[in-house]
Amino acid sequence: MICILKNSNLTEIMSLKTKELIKGRGAQLHTKNKFLQLEYVREHEEGLDELWELNVMTQFYEEHAKKIVNRINSPDLGLYYSMNPYQGCEHGCVYCYARNTHEYYGYSAGLDFESKIIVKRNAATVFKKQLEHPSWQVFPIMLSGNTDCYQPAERKFQITRQLLQICLEYRHPVSIITKNSLIIRDTDILQELAKLNLLHVNISITTLQEEIRQKLEPRTATSIKRLKVVEALSKVNIPVRVMAAPIIPFLNSQELPAILKASAEHGALDASYILVCLNGSIGELFTDWLQHSFPEKASRILENIRNTRGGKLNESRFGIRMRGEGEFADMISQLFKTMHRKYFHGKSMPNYDLTAFRRKNQSARDLFSDLDSQE
């Protein structure tokens, strides 16, 4: 029986009664959307011909964005812009902080986030308009700061490639964050950006254990493929940083030295890490996933996450949210520093050239000016 309830506790009702994981999905339930008063829920499971969650197909929705670049001024990140061609992410990483943003669209942070993907088809047009605005200030753009710009949808829509072409055309600095090997497709553009000191590539490697990766990040590239991406880009002088993120106590935390070592051996110039932080609805999702995926470790992992977050699963304070605090967080910090010195001594990412930016009309004027000078 399917019904509509007002102010229902959707998390409890939608949670799976079986230990069988939904194939190809990270989240195992629909969380309650705090912005909605009415929601579809499932009750009396025995009355259904089949479970909803066992056939979660990916759907695409088109959005005509009015703005594609947003300003970030965070003490943790510095001065950056963020640009996201897609909302929602089919990669299905269960820990992803961006899941909560899906609630603004009327969806859940759970299964909806990875199965209902919003595509910003007009992103390139809007991006050009923003760059042409007289008040535009040049800072690096994080592509993407929210969802992965090289998620599976990019193969079809190619919006990320269009945005990178515009960055090259306007000589605008850009920083890419991805865990998908599809980035290799755009090596031609990335090389040109790198030659102008306009590019940083960040490859996220969470674990080197395929069994964990399949459950934690079900539709991402394997760690072996990601290391091959690091190697392939580095060989053509594209600067790559590896992000060991997130570090989850007693799930992948012991892998930090191995991740940094493998990254350096494959050509990475730098590395960073982030300690897991389960904000908003992610705490419920992760707890449910952990109890299904690693029941024997669940209590210990959750206890140690809380120990790094003042007794909670989430800590939003600047300076603390990405690194945590307490004995375990300090241990990870010292371990990272030691391994970073060992494997990345003398290496660093190149500085961005923030002076190369030129608007389209300005580029035309400069071209004619150069021709005149040659005469």
C-alpha positions as CSV (number, residue, x, y, z in Angstrom):
1,M,0.0,0.0,0.0
2,I,1.3,3.4,-1.0
3,C,0.0,6.5,0.7
4,I,0.8,10.2,1.3
5,L,1.5,11.3,4.9
6,K,2.0,14.8,6.3
7,N,5.2,15.4,8.3
8,S,6.1,11.7,8.3
9,N,9.4,10.4,9.4
10,L,10.4,9.1,6.0
11,T,13.7,7.8,7.1
12,E,12.2,5.2,9.3
13,I,9.5,4.2,6.9
14,M,11.7,3.9,3.8
15,S,14.6,2.1,5.4
16,L,15.2,-1.3,3.9
17,K,14.1,-4.3,5.9
18,T,16.6,-6.5,4.0
19,K,20.4,-6.7,4.3
20,E,20.6,-6.9,0.5
21,L,22.1,-3.7,-0.9
22,I,20.6,-1.8,-3.8
23,K,22.9,-2.7,-6.7
24,G,24.8,0.3,-8.1
25,R,23.5,2.8,-5.5
26,G,25.2,4.3,-2.5
27,A,22.2,5.5,-0.5
28,Q,19.9,2.8,0.6
29,L,16.8,4.9,1.5
30,H,15.0,8.1,0.8
31,T,15.5,10.7,3.5
32,K,12.9,13.1,4.7
33,N,12.9,16.5,2.9
34,K,12.5,19.1,5.6
35,F,11.2,21.6,3.0
36,L,8.2,19.4,2.0
37,Q,4.9,19.0,4.0
38,L,3.6,16.1,1.8
39,E,5.7,13.1,0.7
40,Y,5.2,9.7,-0.8
41,V,6.1,6.9,1.5
42,R,5.9,3.2,1.6
43,E,3.9,1.3,4.3
44,H,2.9,-2.4,4.6
45,E,5.6,-3.7,2.3
46,E,3.8,-7.0,1.9
47,G,1.1,-5.2,-0.1
48,L,3.6,-4.2,-2.9
49,D,4.3,-6.3,-6.0
50,E,7.9,-5.2,-5.8
51,L,10.1,-2.9,-3.6
52,W,10.5,0.6,-4.9
53,E,14.2,0.8,-4.3
54,L,15.2,-2.4,-6.1
55,N,14.6,-0.7,-9.5
56,V,16.0,2.9,-9.1
57,M,16.5,4.1,-12.7
58,T,18.4,7.3,-13.5
59,Q,16.3,10.2,-14.7
60,F,17.4,13.5,-16.2
61,Y,15.7,16.9,-15.8
62,E,16.6,20.1,-17.6
63,E,17.1,23.4,-15.8
64,H,17.6,26.8,-17.4
65,A,20.0,28.4,-15.0
66,K,20.1,32.1,-14.6
67,K,23.5,32.0,-13.0
68,I,26.2,29.3,-13.2
69,V,29.1,30.7,-11.2
70,N,28.9,31.4,-7.5
71,R,31.4,33.3,-5.3
72,I,33.0,31.4,-2.4
73,N,34.7,33.2,0.4
74,S,35.4,30.5,2.9
75,P,38.3,30.5,5.4
76,D,38.8,26.8,4.6
77,L,39.0,27.4,0.8
78,G,40.1,30.9,0.2
79,L,38.8,33.0,-2.6
80,Y,37.2,30.8,-5.3
81,Y,34.2,30.5,-7.5
82,S,32.1,27.4,-7.8
83,M,30.5,26.1,-11.0
84,N,28.3,23.0,-11.2
85,P,26.9,21.9,-14.6
86,Y,24.9,19.2,-12.9
87,Q,22.8,19.0,-9.7
88,G,22.8,15.5,-8.2
89,C,25.4,12.9,-9.0
90,E,25.1,9.4,-10.3
91,H,28.4,8.4,-8.7
92,G,26.4,7.7,-5.5
93,C,29.1,8.4,-2.9
94,V,27.2,7.8,0.3
95,Y,29.2,10.4,2.3
96,C,28.8,13.3,-0.2
97,Y,28.0,16.6,1.6
98,A,26.3,17.9,-1.6
99,R,23.4,15.5,-1.1
100,N,21.6,18.0,1.1
101,T,21.4,20.6,-1.7
102,H,19.0,18.2,-3.6
103,E,16.3,19.0,-1.0
104,Y,16.1,22.6,-2.4
105,Y,14.7,21.0,-5.6
106,G,12.1,19.0,-3.7
107,Y,14.0,15.7,-3.8
108,S,15.6,13.6,-1.1
109,A,19.2,13.6,-0.2
110,G,19.2,9.8,-0.5
111,L,18.3,7.8,-3.6
112,D,16.9,10.9,-5.4
113,F,20.3,12.6,-5.3
114,E,21.9,9.9,-7.4
115,S,19.0,9.0,-9.6
116,K,17.4,12.3,-10.4
117,I,20.0,14.4,-12.2
118,I,19.4,18.0,-13.0
119,V,21.2,19.1,-16.2
120,K,22.0,22.8,-16.8
121,R,22.0,22.7,-20.6
122,N,22.4,26.5,-21.0
123,A,25.5,26.6,-18.7
124,A,28.0,27.6,-21.4
125,T,25.8,30.6,-22.6
126,V,25.3,31.8,-19.0
127,F,29.0,31.3,-18.2
128,K,30.0,33.6,-21.1
129,K,27.6,36.3,-20.0
130,Q,29.0,36.2,-16.5
131,L,32.6,36.5,-17.7
132,E,31.7,39.4,-20.0
133,H,30.2,41.4,-17.1
134,P,32.3,44.5,-16.4
135,S,32.4,43.8,-12.7
136,W,33.8,40.3,-13.1
137,Q,36.8,39.6,-10.8
138,V,39.2,36.9,-11.6
139,F,39.6,34.1,-9.1
140,P,40.0,30.3,-9.8
141,I,36.7,28.5,-10.5
142,M,36.1,25.1,-8.8
143,L,34.6,22.8,-11.4
144,S,32.7,21.4,-9.6
145,G,32.5,22.5,-6.0
146,N,29.3,20.5,-5.4
147,T,28.8,17.5,-7.7
148,D,31.2,15.8,-10.0
149,C,31.5,17.5,-13.4
150,Y,32.6,14.2,-15.0
151,Q,29.9,12.0,-13.7
152,P,28.3,9.6,-16.2
153,A,25.9,12.2,-17.6
154,E,28.8,14.2,-19.0
155,R,29.4,11.5,-21.6
156,K,26.1,12.4,-23.2
157,F,25.7,16.1,-22.5
158,Q,29.4,17.3,-22.7
159,I,28.6,20.5,-20.7
160,T,31.9,20.3,-18.8
161,R,33.9,20.2,-22.0
162,Q,32.0,23.3,-23.2
163,L,32.8,25.2,-20.0
164,L,36.5,24.3,-20.3
165,Q,36.6,25.5,-23.8
166,I,35.3,28.9,-22.6
167,C,37.9,28.9,-19.8
168,L,40.6,28.5,-22.5
169,E,39.0,31.1,-24.7
170,Y,38.9,33.7,-21.9
171,R,42.1,32.6,-20.3
172,H,40.4,32.0,-17.0
173,P,41.9,29.9,-14.2
174,V,40.0,26.7,-13.3
175,S,40.4,23.9,-10.7
176,I,38.8,20.5,-11.5
177,I,37.7,18.0,-8.9
178,T,36.7,14.5,-10.1
179,K,36.9,10.8,-9.4
180,N,36.0,9.8,-13.0
181,S,38.4,8.7,-15.7
182,L,36.3,10.6,-18.3
183,I,38.5,13.6,-17.7
184,I,41.1,12.0,-20.0
185,R,38.7,12.8,-22.9
186,D,39.5,16.5,-22.5
187,T,43.3,16.2,-22.3
188,D,43.6,18.5,-25.4
189,I,42.0,21.4,-23.7
190,L,43.6,20.7,-20.3
191,Q,47.1,20.7,-21.9
192,E,46.5,24.2,-23.3
193,L,45.2,25.5,-20.0
194,A,48.1,24.0,-18.2
195,K,50.6,25.7,-20.5
196,L,49.1,29.0,-19.5
197,N,49.2,28.2,-15.8
198,L,45.4,28.3,-15.6
199,L,44.7,24.7,-14.4
200,H,44.8,22.5,-11.3
201,V,43.4,19.0,-11.5
202,N,42.3,17.3,-8.3
203,I,41.7,13.5,-8.4
204,S,39.8,12.1,-5.4
205,I,41.1,8.7,-4.2
206,T,39.2,7.4,-1.1
207,T,40.4,3.9,-1.0
208,L,42.7,1.4,-2.8
209,Q,40.4,-1.5,-1.8
210,E,37.9,-2.3,-4.5
211,E,35.5,-4.0,-2.1
212,I,35.1,-0.8,-0.1
213,R,35.0,1.4,-3.3
214,Q,32.2,-0.6,-4.8
215,K,30.0,0.0,-1.8
216,L,31.1,3.5,-0.8
217,E,31.3,5.0,-4.3
218,P,29.4,2.6,-6.5
219,R,29.5,4.3,-9.9
220,T,32.9,5.8,-9.8
221,A,36.1,4.8,-11.5
222,T,38.2,2.2,-9.7
223,S,41.2,3.3,-7.8
224,I,43.5,1.7,-10.4
225,K,41.8,3.8,-13.1
226,R,42.2,7.0,-11.1
227,L,45.9,6.4,-10.5
228,K,46.2,5.8,-14.3
229,V,44.5,9.2,-14.8
230,V,47.0,10.8,-12.5
231,E,49.8,9.2,-14.4
232,A,48.4,10.0,-17.9
233,L,47.8,13.7,-17.1
234,S,51.1,14.1,-15.3
235,K,53.0,12.8,-18.3
236,V,51.7,15.6,-20.5
237,N,52.5,18.3,-17.8
238,I,49.0,18.7,-16.4
239,P,49.4,19.5,-12.7
240,V,47.5,16.9,-10.5
241,R,46.8,16.9,-6.8
242,V,45.3,13.8,-5.2
243,M,42.7,14.3,-2.5
244,A,42.5,11.5,0.0
245,A,38.9,12.3,0.9
246,P,37.1,11.6,3.0
247,I,39.1,9.8,5.6
248,I,36.8,7.5,7.6
249,P,38.1,6.1,10.9
250,F,38.8,2.4,10.7
251,L,37.3,2.0,7.3
252,N,39.9,3.7,5.0
253,S,42.0,5.7,7.5
254,Q,44.8,3.0,7.6
255,E,45.2,3.5,3.8
256,L,46.4,7.1,4.0
257,P,50.2,6.3,3.6
258,A,49.5,3.9,0.8
259,I,47.3,6.4,-1.1
260,L,49.9,9.1,-0.8
261,K,52.7,6.8,-1.9
262,A,50.8,5.5,-4.9
263,S,49.8,9.0,-5.9
264,A,53.4,10.3,-5.8
265,E,54.6,7.3,-7.8
266,H,52.1,8.0,-10.5
267,G,53.1,11.7,-10.8
268,A,50.9,13.7,-8.5
269,L,52.5,17.0,-7.4
270,D,50.6,17.4,-4.2
271,A,48.1,15.7,-1.9
272,S,45.5,16.7,0.7
273,Y,42.9,15.0,2.9
274,I,39.5,15.7,4.5
275,L,38.1,14.0,7.6
276,V,34.6,12.7,7.0
277,C,31.9,15.1,8.2
278,L,28.3,13.9,8.0
279,N,26.2,17.1,7.8
280,G,22.4,17.4,7.5
281,S,20.7,14.2,6.2
282,I,24.1,12.5,5.5
283,G,24.4,11.3,9.0
284,E,21.2,9.2,8.7
285,L,22.2,7.9,5.2
286,F,25.7,7.0,6.2
287,T,24.6,5.3,9.4
288,D,22.0,3.2,7.5
289,W,24.6,2.4,4.8
290,L,27.2,1.4,7.3
291,Q,24.9,-0.9,9.2
292,H,24.1,-2.7,5.9
293,S,27.6,-2.7,4.4
294,F,29.9,-3.2,7.3
295,P,27.8,-4.2,10.3
296,E,30.7,-5.6,12.3
297,K,32.5,-2.2,12.1
298,A,29.6,0.2,12.3
299,S,29.6,1.0,16.0
300,R,33.3,1.5,16.2
301,I,33.4,3.7,13.1
302,L,30.5,5.9,14.2
303,E,31.9,6.3,17.7
304,N,35.3,7.5,16.3
305,I,33.6,9.9,13.9
306,R,31.7,11.4,16.9
307,N,35.0,11.7,18.8
308,T,36.4,13.9,16.1
309,R,33.2,16.0,16.0
310,G,32.5,16.9,19.6
311,G,30.2,13.9,20.2
312,K,28.2,14.5,17.0
313,L,28.5,13.2,13.4
314,N,28.8,16.8,12.0
315,E,30.8,19.9,12.9
316,S,30.2,23.0,10.7
317,R,32.8,25.4,12.3
318,F,35.3,26.8,9.9
319,G,38.8,25.4,10.5
320,I,37.3,22.3,12.2
321,R,34.9,20.9,9.7
322,M,37.5,19.6,7.3
323,R,40.1,18.3,9.8
324,G,38.1,17.5,13.0
325,E,39.6,17.6,16.5
326,G,40.5,15.2,19.2
327,E,43.0,12.4,19.5
328,F,42.1,10.5,16.3
329,A,42.0,13.7,14.2
330,D,45.4,14.7,15.6
331,M,46.8,11.3,14.8
332,I,45.6,11.6,11.2
333,S,47.0,15.1,10.9
334,Q,50.4,14.0,12.0
335,L,50.4,10.9,9.8
336,F,49.5,13.0,6.8
337,K,52.2,15.5,7.4
338,T,54.8,12.8,7.8
339,M,53.8,11.0,4.7
340,H,53.5,14.2,2.7
341,R,57.0,15.2,3.6
342,K,58.2,11.7,2.6
343,Y,56.5,11.4,-0.8
344,F,56.0,15.1,-1.9
345,H,59.2,16.8,-0.8
346,G,60.2,19.4,-3.3
347,K,57.0,19.1,-5.3
348,S,54.2,21.6,-5.5
349,M,51.3,22.7,-7.7
350,P,52.1,25.7,-10.0
351,N,50.7,29.1,-9.1
352,Y,47.7,30.3,-11.2
353,D,48.2,33.2,-13.6
354,L,45.4,35.5,-12.7
355,T,46.6,38.2,-15.2
356,A,45.9,36.2,-18.4
357,F,42.1,36.8,-18.4
358,R,40.7,38.6,-21.4
359,R,37.1,39.1,-22.5
360,K,36.1,38.2,-26.0
361,N,35.9,41.8,-27.2
362,Q,39.2,42.6,-25.5
363,S,40.9,39.7,-27.2
364,A,39.7,41.0,-30.6
365,R,41.1,44.5,-29.8
366,D,44.4,43.0,-28.7
367,L,44.6,41.0,-31.9
368,F,44.1,44.1,-34.1
369,S,46.6,46.0,-31.9
370,D,49.2,43.3,-32.5
371,L,48.6,43.4,-36.2
372,D,49.0,47.2,-36.3
373,S,52.3,46.9,-34.4
374,Q,53.6,44.4,-36.8
375,E,53.0,46.8,-39.7
